[in-house]
Amino acid sequence: MYIVSNNLSEILKQIRHERGLSLRDFSEMLGISHAYLNKLEKGRDVRTGKPITPTIETLVKISEGLKIPTKKFMNICGYFENNLSAREPYHGDNINIDTEISAIIAQITSDMTVTVGETQISKDAKESLREELRQVLMKIRKNYDIEG
């Protein structure tokens, strides 16, 4: 597969056509409704004309359905600031840290597999990460309550 665009709608159409899948079959594979996939492929809601912007959770579902690591998929779709080429290796300094954090949070707060860089982390590491985040949030809340 050679991706010729960094536009989510074009990428989804390209992959679906390359795999010879119907809209319904592809949507089942991705774990999203066929109506929503149709909107994503068009890039807008045909009734309202408004652009469709998927949530991080939806992007994670799609990447898992495609069996592509979430950050790599988001990079291919152009969601990172420096938009690394899909053919370039991962370079941590070139990734928008806020986007990466959002992707990881979406993964740790669901039943989805968590990837950090190109590596899937274990269930224990996922729970540890969730607990660390919980501790940081509790500390922030405690400091805010004292100052407020």
Phi, psi and chi 1 to 4 in degrees:
 res  aa     phi    psi   chi1   chi2   chi3   chi4
   1 MET       -  128.9  173.2  175.7   63.6      -
   2 TYR  -122.2  112.3  179.7   77.1      -      -
   3 ILE   -79.9  127.9  -59.4  -65.6      -      -
   4 VAL  -104.8    2.9  -65.5      -      -      -
   5 SER  -142.5  161.9  172.9      -      -      -
   6 ASN  -116.4   24.6   71.2  -17.4      -      -
   7 ASN  -102.4  123.1  179.1  -65.9      -      -
   8 LEU   -52.1  -46.4  177.4   63.4      -      -
   9 SER   -62.4  -42.4   62.1      -      -      -
  10 GLU   -66.8  -39.7  -66.2  -61.5  -40.7      -
  11 ILE   -64.0  -45.8  -69.7  167.7      -      -
  12 LEU   -61.9  -44.2  -69.2  174.1      -      -
  13 LYS   -61.4  -44.8  -78.5 -172.4  -89.8 -168.6
  14 GLN   -60.8  -48.0  178.4 -174.8  -18.8      -
  15 ILE   -64.4  -43.5  -66.7  171.0      -      -
  16 ARG   -61.4  -44.6 -177.7  167.7   67.6   84.0
  17 HIS   -68.1  -39.9  -70.9  -81.8      -      -
  18 GLU   -60.8  -35.2  -78.1  177.7    0.3      -
  19 ARG   -89.1   -2.9  -65.3 -177.5 -177.3 -170.7
  20 GLY    64.4   35.8      -      -      -      -
  21 LEU  -101.4  145.8  -64.9  170.1      -      -
  22 SER   -73.7  165.9   69.5      -      -      -
  23 LEU   -58.7  -44.1 -165.4   67.9      -      -
  24 ARG   -64.9  -44.7  -75.6 -172.5 -172.3  -88.8
  25 ASP   -63.3  -42.6  -70.1  -19.5      -      -
  26 PHE   -65.7  -41.2 -165.9   43.6      -      -
  27 SER   -64.8  -38.1   69.8      -      -      -
  28 GLU   -64.7  -40.9  -73.8  176.9   21.6      -
  29 MET   -61.9  -37.2 -175.1  179.2  101.5      -
  30 LEU   -84.9  -17.3  -59.8  178.0      -      -
  31 GLY    80.6   27.4      -      -      -      -
  32 ILE  -129.1  163.4   60.5  176.6      -      -
  33 SER   -70.9  152.3   76.0      -      -      -
  34 HIS   -67.1  -31.2   69.9  -82.3      -      -
  35 ALA   -65.5  -41.9      -      -      -      -
  36 TYR   -69.8  -39.5 -171.2   60.1      -      -
  37 LEU   -60.7  -40.9  175.7   58.7      -      -
  38 ASN   -58.9  -43.2 -171.8   38.1      -      -
  39 LYS   -64.7  -42.0  -70.6  177.8 -174.3  179.0
  40 LEU   -63.0  -41.0  -73.1  173.9      -      -
  41 GLU   -67.0  -32.6  -76.9 -167.6    0.9      -
  42 LYS   -81.5  -22.2  -69.7 -179.0 -172.4  -66.3
  43 GLY    81.9    1.2      -      -      -      -
  44 ARG  -158.3  163.1   60.6 -176.3  169.2   76.3
  45 ASP   -85.5  117.2 -174.9  -35.1      -      -
  46 VAL   -64.7  -26.5  -68.0      -      -      -
  47 ARG   -73.9  -40.7  -68.9  177.4  -66.0  138.6
  48 THR  -102.8  -20.8   64.4      -      -      -
  49 GLY    80.1   -1.2      -      -      -      -
  50 LYS   -77.5  144.7  -67.5 -177.6  179.8  178.4
  51 PRO   -65.8  148.9    3.0   -2.2      -      -
  52 ILE   -97.3  123.6  -62.1  -64.3      -      -
  53 THR  -119.1  105.8  -54.2      -      -      -
  54 PRO   -69.8  152.6   25.2  -31.1      -      -
  55 THR   -76.7  165.6   63.6      -      -      -
  56 ILE   -58.3  -40.7  -66.2  -73.5      -      -
  57 GLU   -59.1  -41.1  -69.2   83.1    1.6      -
  58 THR   -66.2  -41.8  -61.4      -      -      -
  59 LEU   -63.2  -36.9  -66.8  171.1      -      -
  60 VAL   -65.0  -45.5  169.5      -      -      -
  61 LYS   -58.2  -46.2  -93.4 -172.8  178.3 -179.6
  62 ILE   -63.2  -46.0  -67.9  170.5      -      -
  63 SER   -63.3  -39.3   68.5      -      -      -
  64 GLU   -67.4  -39.2  -72.9 -166.9  -20.5      -
  65 GLY   -62.4  -33.4      -      -      -      -
  66 LEU   -85.9   -8.1  -65.2  172.7      -      -
  67 LYS    60.8   42.4  -55.5 -151.9  179.9  -24.3
  68 ILE  -118.8  130.9  -60.8  172.2      -      -
  69 PRO   -52.2  138.7  -24.9   34.0      -      -
  70 THR   -54.0  -49.1  -58.7      -      -      -
  71 LYS   -64.6  -37.1  -74.6 -170.0  -72.2 -175.7
  72 LYS   -64.9  -43.7 -178.1  174.8 -176.4  177.4
  73 PHE   -62.0  -45.1  178.5   69.4      -      -
  74 MET   -64.6  -35.2  -69.4  175.7   68.0      -
  75 ASN   -64.8  -45.9  176.7   46.4      -      -
  76 ILE   -58.5  -38.3  -68.6  167.6      -      -
  77 CYS   -81.5   -1.6  -65.7      -      -      -
  78 GLY    85.1   22.6      -      -      -      -
  79 TYR   -86.2   -5.2  -74.6   99.3      -      -
  80 PHE  -100.0  146.7  -68.3  120.1      -      -
  81 GLU   -52.3  -49.8  -87.7 -176.9    3.6      -
  82 ASN   -89.2   -0.9  -66.8  -33.4      -      -
  83 ASN    40.7   68.3 -165.3   20.9      -      -
  84 LEU   -59.6  146.0  -61.7  172.3      -      -
  85 SER   -63.9  143.6  163.3      -      -      -
  86 ALA   -63.6  -18.4      -      -      -      -
  87 ARG   -93.0   -7.5  -67.1  166.9  -62.2  -75.9
  88 GLU   -86.3  150.5  -71.3 -179.8   26.1      -
  89 PRO   -68.6  160.7   23.3  -29.9      -      -
  90 TYR   -67.4  129.5  170.3   77.7      -      -
  91 HIS  -126.8  107.8  -63.1  -69.8      -      -
  92 GLY   -52.2  -36.7      -      -      -      -
  93 ASP   -69.7  -19.4  -67.5  -17.5      -      -
  94 ASN   -92.0   -1.4  -67.6  -28.3      -      -
  95 ILE   -92.4  135.2  -61.2  -63.7      -      -
  96 ASN   -67.1  110.9  176.7  -27.7      -      -
  97 ILE   -61.6  -34.8 -165.8   71.2      -      -
  98 ASP   -65.5  -40.2  -67.0  -29.9      -      -
  99 THR   -67.3  -40.9  -55.7      -      -      -
 100 GLU   -63.4  -43.7 -176.1  173.5    3.0      -
 101 ILE   -62.6  -43.1  -70.5  168.6      -      -
 102 SER   -59.5  -42.7  -65.0      -      -      -
 103 ALA   -64.7  -42.1      -      -      -      -
 104 ILE   -67.3  -42.5  -69.6  170.1      -      -
 105 ILE   -61.3  -42.1  -70.8  171.7      -      -
 106 ALA   -60.1  -36.0      -      -      -      -
 107 GLN   -76.1  -40.4  -66.7  171.0   58.8      -
 108 ILE   -76.4  -19.0   66.2  170.5      -      -
 109 THR   -94.7   11.9   58.4      -      -      -
 110 SER  -133.1 -175.1   69.7      -      -      -
 111 ASP   -87.1    9.0  -68.2  -26.6      -      -
 112 MET   -79.0  159.1  -61.8  173.4 -176.8      -
 113 THR   -72.2  137.6  -57.2      -      -      -
 114 VAL   -97.3  130.4  177.8      -      -      -
 115 THR  -116.8  135.6   55.8      -      -      -
 116 VAL  -121.6  116.9  176.8      -      -      -
 117 GLY    67.1 -126.1      -      -      -      -
 118 GLU  -104.5    8.0  -61.5  -70.7  -31.5      -
 119 THR  -104.7  131.0  -53.8      -      -      -
 120 GLN   -80.8  134.7  -70.5 -175.1   -2.4      -
 121 ILE   -97.9  156.7   66.6  170.1      -      -
 122 SER   -71.1  166.3   69.2      -      -      -
 123 LYS   -62.2  -37.7  -71.9 -177.1  179.6 -178.4
 124 ASP   -64.6  -42.7  -71.1  -18.4      -      -
 125 ALA   -66.1  -36.9      -      -      -      -
 126 LYS   -62.3  -45.8  177.6  179.9  176.1  176.7
 127 GLU   -65.4  -38.1 -174.4   54.2   39.1      -
 128 SER   -63.0  -43.1  177.4      -      -      -
 129 LEU   -63.2  -42.1 -171.2   55.2      -      -
 130 ARG   -62.1  -41.9 -173.8 -176.0  -27.6 -140.8
 131 GLU   -66.9  -40.5 -175.0   56.7   32.4      -
 132 GLU   -60.5  -44.9  -72.6  -68.8  -33.3      -
 133 LEU   -62.2  -41.9  179.9   57.8      -      -
 134 ARG   -59.4  -43.9 -161.6  175.2  -74.8  127.6
 135 GLN   -64.3  -42.5  -66.6  -62.4  -38.0      -
 136 VAL   -62.3  -44.9  167.7      -      -      -
 137 LEU   -63.9  -39.3  -70.0  173.7      -      -
 138 MET   -63.9  -40.2  -72.2  173.3   55.3      -
 139 LYS   -64.2  -43.5 -176.9  176.9  178.6 -179.6
 140 ILE   -61.9  -46.1  -70.3  168.8      -      -
 141 ARG   -62.0  -41.0  -73.4 -178.3 -176.3  154.6
 142 LYS   -62.8  -45.9 -178.5  179.5  176.5 -175.1
 143 ASN   -64.9  -38.1  -71.4  -21.8      -      -
 144 TYR   -66.6  -41.8  178.0   77.4      -      -
 145 ASP   -64.7  -36.2  -71.4  -17.2      -      -
 146 ILE   -69.9  -42.7  -68.2  170.5      -      -
 147 GLU   -73.1  -33.1  -67.1  172.5    8.8      -
 148 GLY   -79.0      -      -      -      -      -
